[in-house]
Amino acid sequence: MKIAAVAALMIVSGNINAQDEFGGKKGAFGTEIQFNPFSNNFTTFKLDNVGLKFRYFISDEHAIRLGLNVGFDNKVDGINNPVVPNVLDPKYTGAEDINYIKDVDEYNNTKDDKQKLNTTKFAVNLGYEYHFAKYGRADLYAGAKVGFSMVNNKTTVDNTTAWGYDAATGLSKWTNLTQEYKGYDNISGNSNSFAISAGVFTGVDFYITKHLFVGAELGINFKNTKYKDYDVNEVKKAKTFYTDGATVSLTNKHLVTDKDTELNFYVEPALRLGWSF
């Protein structure tokens, strides 16, 4: 009787412990973002350079993960000055007035000046995790990862430069230069790039509930980046307010031999907030 009671108690205890187990189980699928509860600059939740992260447990101890990032960025910088200097304006004494000359120069250097940048980014990371220990709500793991990424840029620049004026009418003249950088970021100074990476890591997940966890991760990462050649197409026009002057077009090819090789330790800059299904 006593033996049966002890056996029954052990079975019940085992069921309770099994119900209280935390951590990934075979067939579990999860996703996560970064979480910084101490942020004061509106970045409490964010996606890192890897973007969205997914994890799938092929067994209780082994999991595969995928990081995917697709990004598009359009930036336009420029100044518009709609006021056209006119030598007949009472504030000027004539076409040779120093203030008029300054205003003409300012107008021609700002009326159409702008720079537009289009950037496309794509990155994929594949990884393997071995969950080697579980202590209560804590799940410790280690693993390795490989990945590649690419960045494509296109910059269009419009600049105007004053080169004189018509003394009879007071209408200014200028040269308009349009430059199209195919495969180049004129702001950062980097051309299109392709990178491969590999690394090893270790981390811990702490389960708040059966499905919700926070985690931290650190590791060593290797990355090699190759920058690509690019072309610059230029169209140059001499203009007045009434007529277009000569147009000159040319293409400059730029050969790029730059490479970056990095080997460094990394720590996730924020806690990882994840949900396991």
C-alpha positions as CSV (number, residue, x, y, z in Angstrom):
1,M,0.0,0.0,0.0
2,K,2.8,2.4,1.0
3,I,4.7,1.4,-2.1
4,A,1.7,2.2,-4.3
5,A,1.2,5.5,-2.6
6,V,4.8,6.5,-3.2
7,A,4.6,5.4,-6.8
8,A,1.5,7.5,-7.3
9,L,3.1,10.5,-5.7
10,M,6.1,10.2,-7.9
11,I,3.9,10.0,-11.0
12,V,2.0,13.1,-9.9
13,S,5.2,14.9,-9.1
14,G,6.6,14.0,-12.5
15,N,3.5,15.3,-14.2
16,I,3.8,18.6,-12.3
17,N,7.5,19.0,-13.1
18,A,6.8,18.2,-16.8
19,Q,4.1,20.9,-16.8
20,D,6.5,23.4,-15.2
21,E,9.3,22.8,-17.7
22,F,10.3,25.8,-19.8
23,G,12.3,26.1,-23.0
24,G,12.0,25.1,-26.5
25,K,10.4,21.8,-27.4
26,K,10.5,19.8,-30.7
27,G,8.3,21.4,-33.3
28,A,8.2,24.8,-31.5
29,F,8.5,27.9,-33.7
30,G,9.5,31.3,-32.5
31,T,10.2,34.9,-33.6
32,E,11.8,37.8,-31.7
33,I,12.8,41.4,-31.7
34,Q,15.2,43.5,-29.6
35,F,13.9,45.1,-26.4
36,N,15.5,47.8,-24.3
37,P,13.4,48.7,-21.3
38,F,15.8,51.4,-20.2
39,S,15.7,53.4,-23.5
40,N,14.8,57.1,-23.3
41,N,15.2,57.9,-27.0
42,F,12.1,56.1,-28.4
43,T,14.0,52.9,-29.3
44,T,12.5,50.6,-26.7
45,F,11.6,48.1,-29.5
46,K,13.6,47.8,-32.6
47,L,14.9,45.4,-35.3
48,D,18.6,45.0,-35.5
49,N,20.8,44.7,-38.6
50,V,19.6,41.1,-39.0
51,G,16.0,42.2,-39.1
52,L,13.4,39.6,-38.3
53,K,14.6,36.4,-36.5
54,F,12.9,33.1,-36.6
55,R,13.7,29.8,-34.8
56,Y,12.5,26.3,-35.2
57,F,13.2,23.4,-32.9
58,I,13.9,20.1,-34.7
59,S,14.3,18.4,-31.4
60,D,14.2,19.4,-27.7
61,E,17.9,20.3,-27.8
62,H,18.6,21.3,-31.4
63,A,17.2,24.3,-33.3
64,I,17.8,26.1,-36.6
65,R,17.3,29.8,-37.0
66,L,16.9,32.3,-39.8
67,G,17.6,36.1,-39.9
68,L,16.0,38.1,-42.7
69,N,16.4,41.8,-43.4
70,V,15.0,43.7,-46.4
71,G,15.2,47.5,-46.4
72,F,14.5,50.5,-48.7
73,D,15.7,54.0,-47.9
74,N,15.0,57.2,-49.9
75,K,16.6,60.5,-48.9
76,V,16.3,63.9,-50.5
77,D,18.4,66.9,-49.4
78,G,18.2,70.3,-51.0
79,I,17.4,74.0,-50.8
80,N,14.9,75.9,-52.9
81,N,15.0,79.7,-53.3
82,P,12.1,80.9,-55.4
83,V,13.1,84.6,-55.4
84,V,14.6,85.5,-58.7
85,P,17.0,88.5,-58.6
86,N,15.9,91.3,-60.9
87,V,18.1,94.3,-61.6
88,L,15.0,96.5,-61.9
89,D,14.2,95.9,-58.2
90,P,14.4,99.3,-56.3
91,K,16.7,97.8,-53.7
92,Y,19.4,97.5,-56.4
93,T,21.2,100.4,-58.0
94,G,22.0,98.4,-61.2
95,A,23.3,95.2,-62.6
96,E,26.8,95.9,-61.2
97,D,25.4,96.5,-57.6
98,I,27.3,94.3,-55.2
99,N,24.1,93.2,-53.4
100,Y,22.5,92.2,-56.8
101,I,25.6,90.2,-57.7
102,K,25.5,88.4,-54.3
103,D,21.8,87.6,-54.7
104,V,22.3,86.3,-58.2
105,D,25.0,84.0,-57.0
106,E,23.0,82.8,-54.0
107,Y,20.0,82.1,-56.2
108,N,21.9,80.2,-58.8
109,N,23.6,78.1,-56.2
110,T,20.5,77.1,-54.3
111,K,17.4,77.2,-56.5
112,D,17.7,73.7,-57.8
113,D,20.4,72.2,-55.6
114,K,19.3,68.8,-54.4
115,Q,20.7,65.3,-53.8
116,K,18.5,62.2,-53.9
117,L,19.7,58.8,-52.5
118,N,18.0,55.4,-53.1
119,T,19.4,52.5,-51.1
120,T,18.2,48.9,-51.1
121,K,19.5,46.4,-48.5
122,F,19.1,42.6,-48.2
123,A,20.6,40.2,-45.7
124,V,20.1,36.6,-44.8
125,N,21.6,34.7,-41.8
126,L,21.3,31.0,-41.2
127,G,22.2,29.4,-37.8
128,Y,22.2,26.3,-35.7
129,E,21.6,26.3,-31.9
130,Y,22.4,23.5,-29.4
131,H,20.4,24.0,-26.2
132,F,22.7,22.2,-23.7
133,A,21.2,23.1,-20.3
134,K,17.9,24.1,-18.8
135,Y,17.6,25.4,-15.3
136,G,14.1,26.3,-14.3
137,R,13.1,29.1,-16.6
138,A,16.6,29.5,-18.0
139,D,17.5,27.9,-21.3
140,L,21.3,28.0,-22.2
141,Y,22.5,27.5,-25.8
142,A,25.4,27.8,-28.1
143,G,25.7,27.6,-31.9
144,A,27.1,28.9,-35.2
145,K,25.9,31.0,-38.1
146,V,26.7,32.0,-41.7
147,G,25.2,34.7,-43.8
148,F,25.5,37.2,-46.6
149,S,24.3,40.7,-47.3
150,M,24.2,43.2,-50.2
151,V,23.7,46.9,-50.5
152,N,22.7,48.7,-53.7
153,N,22.8,52.5,-54.1
154,K,21.9,55.2,-56.6
155,T,22.5,58.9,-56.0
156,T,21.2,61.7,-58.2
157,V,22.7,65.2,-57.7
158,D,21.5,68.5,-59.3
159,N,23.7,71.5,-58.8
160,T,23.5,75.0,-60.3
161,T,26.4,77.4,-60.6
162,A,26.1,81.1,-61.5
163,W,28.4,82.3,-64.3
164,G,27.1,85.7,-65.2
165,Y,24.0,87.8,-66.1
166,D,22.5,89.8,-68.9
167,A,23.1,93.4,-68.0
168,A,20.2,94.6,-70.2
169,T,17.5,92.5,-68.7
170,G,19.0,91.7,-65.3
171,L,18.3,88.0,-66.0
172,S,21.0,85.7,-64.5
173,K,22.7,82.9,-66.3
174,W,23.8,79.6,-64.8
175,T,25.2,76.1,-65.5
176,N,23.1,73.1,-64.5
177,L,25.0,69.9,-63.7
178,T,23.1,66.6,-63.2
179,Q,25.1,63.7,-61.9
180,E,23.8,60.1,-61.6
181,Y,25.9,57.8,-59.5
182,K,24.9,54.3,-60.4
183,G,26.0,52.0,-57.6
184,Y,27.3,54.7,-55.2
185,D,26.2,56.4,-52.1
186,N,27.5,60.0,-52.4
187,I,26.6,60.8,-48.8
188,S,28.5,58.0,-47.0
189,G,31.1,57.6,-49.8
190,N,30.5,53.8,-50.3
191,S,29.7,52.0,-53.5
192,N,27.5,48.9,-53.8
193,S,28.7,46.0,-51.6
194,F,28.5,42.3,-51.1
195,A,29.5,40.7,-47.8
196,I,29.7,37.2,-46.3
197,S,29.9,36.5,-42.6
198,A,30.3,33.6,-40.1
199,G,30.4,33.4,-36.4
200,V,29.9,31.4,-33.2
201,F,27.8,32.5,-30.2
202,T,26.3,31.6,-26.9
203,G,23.3,32.9,-25.1
204,V,20.5,32.4,-22.7
205,D,16.7,32.6,-22.9
206,F,14.7,33.3,-19.7
207,Y,11.0,32.3,-20.0
208,I,8.6,34.7,-18.4
209,T,5.7,32.4,-19.4
210,K,5.5,29.2,-21.4
211,H,5.8,31.1,-24.6
212,L,7.2,34.5,-23.8
213,F,10.9,34.9,-23.2
214,V,13.7,37.5,-22.9
215,G,17.3,36.7,-23.8
216,A,20.9,37.9,-24.3
217,E,23.6,36.7,-26.6
218,L,27.3,37.3,-27.3
219,G,29.7,35.8,-29.7
220,I,32.6,36.2,-32.2
221,N,31.8,37.3,-35.8
222,F,33.9,37.3,-39.0
223,K,32.8,39.5,-41.9
224,N,34.3,40.2,-45.3
225,T,32.9,43.0,-47.5
226,K,33.7,43.7,-51.1
227,Y,32.8,47.0,-52.7
228,K,31.9,47.2,-56.4
229,D,32.8,49.4,-59.3
230,Y,30.4,52.2,-60.2
231,D,29.6,54.7,-63.0
232,V,28.9,58.4,-62.9
233,N,26.8,59.9,-65.7
234,E,27.0,63.7,-66.1
235,V,24.9,66.1,-68.1
236,K,26.0,69.7,-68.1
237,K,23.9,72.6,-69.5
238,A,24.5,76.3,-69.8
239,K,21.1,78.1,-69.4
240,T,19.4,81.5,-69.0
241,F,15.8,82.1,-68.1
242,Y,14.9,82.2,-71.8
243,T,17.3,79.8,-73.6
244,D,19.3,76.6,-73.2
245,G,22.9,76.6,-74.1
246,A,25.3,73.8,-75.0
247,T,24.8,70.4,-73.5
248,V,27.7,68.2,-72.6
249,S,27.2,64.5,-71.5
250,L,29.9,62.1,-70.3
251,T,30.3,58.9,-68.3
252,N,33.1,58.3,-65.8
253,K,33.8,54.8,-64.8
254,H,35.3,54.2,-61.3
255,L,37.2,51.0,-60.4
256,V,36.9,50.1,-56.7
257,T,39.4,47.8,-55.0
258,D,38.2,48.4,-51.4
259,K,37.7,45.5,-49.1
260,D,36.8,45.3,-45.4
261,T,37.6,42.3,-43.2
262,E,36.4,42.3,-39.6
263,L,36.8,39.8,-36.8
264,N,35.3,41.0,-33.5
265,F,33.3,40.1,-30.4
266,Y,29.7,41.2,-30.3
267,V,27.1,41.5,-27.7
268,E,23.4,42.1,-28.6
269,P,22.9,45.8,-27.7
270,A,19.5,45.0,-26.2
271,L,17.5,42.2,-24.6
272,R,15.9,39.8,-27.1
273,L,12.1,39.6,-26.7
274,G,10.6,36.5,-28.2
275,W,7.5,34.5,-28.6
276,S,7.4,30.8,-29.0
277,F,4.5,28.9,-30.6
